[in-house]
Amino acid sequence: MTPTPRTSSGLLAGFYRELDPTNTFNPGIGHTSKKKHWGGCC
């Protein structure tokens, strides 16, 4: 199954959260927060 292209910034941020829930690989990519636990709860 091929992933659906993500064009909205909200969908893009969600995509990055799925890949890196703790935002440690590349903080700030896609205009996401550079703070620890940026993905929310859990």
Stockholm file with secondary structure:
# STOCKHOLM 1.0

chainA/1-42         MTPTPRTSSGLLAGFYRELDPTNTFNPGIGHTSKKKHWGGCC
#=GR chainA/1-42 SS CCCCCCCSHHHHHHHHHHHCTTCCSSTTGGGCCCSTTTTCCC
#=GC SS_cons        CCCCCCCSHHHHHHHHHHHCTTCCSSTTGGGCCCSTTTTCCC
//
